[in-house]
């Protein structure tokens, strides 16, 4: 995006500014038109820059993949961007949360905020992060959320539809009849997900479920 100068010194400042403004812009991918927050474009411009640079090492696809993973885990600017997103008081575009929690294991200093996002804000990507890195430490809290809090949680916004889908996948992948019933009941009693029903039906079909 040529209107932004994505140097290491100003990317965090740009991201903070655009998160506050929360402006959207039309994006084009071939003949597909979409709407995306400017904050997401700024983040992904730098995120892709790091990935492209890391992939230039000599080696096979596996070695290049490791190099990309290491670059995203250690780049200081990406760490700053992820910290800004985690502590943002405003809700952040779902894909940015997804990137942030996949880039690396964050220091334990972030745990309190990540738990707040997962258990109080119903953020599925924060939940998945805890499940991946702290499954034993927080096993009781994770299970309690899925059994007691998730069924009562309201998913209404575009972001929350993505969270809902991720939670449904988590419940079904556990392959436990109780969790399966929770997932099915949620989808039968809430209808916001039907704006993206094809996506949900594909997931259900993968697990042999028909509503």
C-alpha positions in Angstrom: 0.0 0.0 0.0 2.0 2.9 -1.3 0.4 5.6 0.8 2.0 4.2 3.9 5.8 4.3 4.5 6.3 1.0 6.3 9.6 1.5 7.9 10.5 -0.2 11.2 10.3 3.1 13.0 6.8 4.1 12.2 4.7 0.9 11.8 3.6 0.7 15.4 2.6 4.4 15.4 0.7 3.9 12.2 -1.1 0.9 13.6 -2.1 2.7 16.8 -3.4 5.7 14.8 -5.5 3.5 12.5 -6.9 1.4 15.4 -8.2 4.6 17.0 -9.7 5.9 13.7 -11.1 2.4 12.8 -11.6 3.3 9.2 -12.4 0.8 6.5 -11.3 0.6 2.9 -12.3 -1.4 -0.1 -9.8 -3.9 -1.3 -9.5 -5.8 -4.6 -8.3 -9.3 -5.2 -8.8 -9.9 -8.9 -12.6 -9.5 -9.4 -13.4 -9.9 -5.7 -14.2 -6.7 -3.7 -13.9 -6.8 0.0 -13.9 -4.3 2.9 -11.0 -4.3 5.4 -9.8 -2.1 8.2 -6.9 0.1 7.3 -5.2 -1.2 10.5 -5.3 -4.7 9.0 -3.7 -3.5 5.8 -0.9 -1.8 7.7 -0.2 -4.9 9.8 -0.3 -7.3 6.9 2.0 -5.1 4.8 4.7 -5.5 7.4 3.8 -9.1 8.3 4.1 -10.1 4.6 7.4 -8.2 4.3 8.9 -10.2 7.1 7.6 -13.5 5.6 8.9 -12.7 2.1 12.4 -11.7 3.4 12.6 -14.9 5.5 11.5 -17.1 2.6 14.5 -16.0 0.5 16.9 -18.3 2.4 18.3 -21.3 0.4 16.5 -24.5 1.3 13.5 -26.6 0.8 9.9 -25.6 1.6 10.2 -27.0 5.1 13.3 -25.0 5.9 11.8 -21.9 4.4 8.7 -22.4 6.6 10.9 -22.7 9.7 12.7 -19.5 8.7 9.4 -17.7 8.3 8.1 -19.0 11.6 11.3 -17.9 13.4 11.2 -14.4 11.8 7.6 -13.8 12.9 8.5 -15.1 16.4 11.5 -12.9 16.9 11.1 -9.7 14.8 10.9 -6.8 17.3 8.5 -4.7 15.3 6.0 -7.6 14.9 6.3 -8.1 18.6 5.4 -4.4 19.2 2.4 -4.7 16.7 1.1 -7.8 18.5 1.4 -6.2 21.9 -0.6 -3.2 20.6 -3.3 -5.5 19.3 -3.5 -7.6 22.5 -3.9 -4.6 24.7 -6.2 -2.6 22.4 -9.2 -1.3 24.2 -11.2 -1.4 21.0 -12.2 -4.6 19.4 -9.6 -5.6 16.7 -10.4 -7.1 13.3 -10.6 -10.9 13.8 -7.8 -11.8 11.4 -5.3 -9.6 13.3 -6.1 -11.5 16.5 -5.6 -14.7 14.6 -2.2 -13.6 13.4 -1.1 -12.3 16.8 -1.8 -15.5 18.6 -0.2 -17.7 15.9 3.0 -15.7 15.6 4.6 -17.0 18.8 4.2 -17.9 22.4 4.1 -14.5 24.2 5.7 -13.9 27.6 3.7 -14.8 30.7 3.2 -11.1 31.3 0.5 -11.2 28.6 -1.5 -14.0 30.3 -3.9 -11.9 32.3 -5.0 -9.9 29.2 -5.2 -13.0 27.0 -7.4 -14.8 29.6 -9.6 -11.7 29.7 -10.0 -11.8 25.9 -10.7 -15.5 25.9 -13.0 -15.9 28.9 -14.7 -12.5 29.2 -14.7 -11.3 25.5 -15.3 -14.7 24.0 -12.3 -14.3 21.7 -11.8 -17.7 20.2 -8.2 -17.0 19.0 -7.1 -16.1 22.5 -8.9 -19.3 23.7 -7.0 -21.4 21.2 -3.8 -19.8 22.3 -4.4 -20.8 25.9 -5.4 -24.3 24.8 -2.2 -24.7 22.7 0.3 -23.3 25.2 -1.4 -23.7 28.6 -3.7 -26.7 28.2 -2.6 -28.3 31.5 -2.4 -25.1 33.6 -5.8 -23.9 32.5 -7.6 -27.2 31.7 -10.3 -26.6 34.3 -11.0 -23.0 33.1 -11.0 -24.0 29.4 -13.4 -26.8 30.1 -15.6 -24.7 32.3 -15.8 -22.0 29.6 -16.9 -24.5 26.9 -19.5 -26.2 29.2 -20.9 -23.2 31.0 -19.9 -19.8 29.5 -19.9 -20.6 25.8 -23.6 -21.7 25.7 -24.7 -18.4 27.3 -22.3 -16.2 25.2 -23.8 -13.9 22.5 -22.2 -13.8 19.1 -23.6 -11.0 17.0 -20.9 -9.0 15.2 -18.9 -10.0 12.1 -15.9 -10.7 14.4 -18.0 -12.8 16.7 -19.2 -15.0 13.8 -15.6 -16.0 13.2 -15.2 -16.6 17.0 -18.3 -18.7 17.0 -17.1 -20.8 14.1 -13.8 -21.4 15.8 -15.5 -22.5 19.0 -17.7 -24.9 17.1 -14.7 -26.4 15.5 -13.0 -26.8 18.9 -16.1 -28.5 20.4 -16.4 -30.9 17.5 -12.7 -31.8 17.3 -12.7 -32.9 21.0 -14.9 -35.8 19.8 -16.9 -35.9 23.0 -20.7 -36.4 22.9 -21.4 -33.7 25.5 -19.3 -31.1 23.6 -21.0 -32.2 20.3 -24.4 -31.5 21.8 -23.3 -28.1 23.1 -22.1 -27.2 19.6 -25.3 -28.4 17.9 -27.6 -26.7 20.5 -25.8 -23.4 20.0 -26.3 -23.5 16.2 -29.9 -24.5 16.6 -30.7 -21.6 19.0 -28.7 -18.8 17.4 -29.0 -17.7 13.8 -26.4 -15.0 13.3 -24.1 -17.7 11.8 -26.5 -18.2 8.9 -25.0 -15.2 7.1 -22.0 -17.5 6.5 -23.9 -20.7 6.6 -21.9 -22.4 3.8 -18.8 -22.1 5.9 -20.5 -23.6 9.0 -22.2 -26.4 7.0 -18.8 -27.4 5.5 -17.5 -27.8 9.1 -20.5 -29.8 10.2 -20.3 -32.0 7.1 -16.6 -32.7 7.9 -17.8 -34.1 11.3 -20.8 -36.0 9.8 -23.4 -33.7 11.3 -26.6 -32.5 9.8 -28.7 -29.9 11.5 
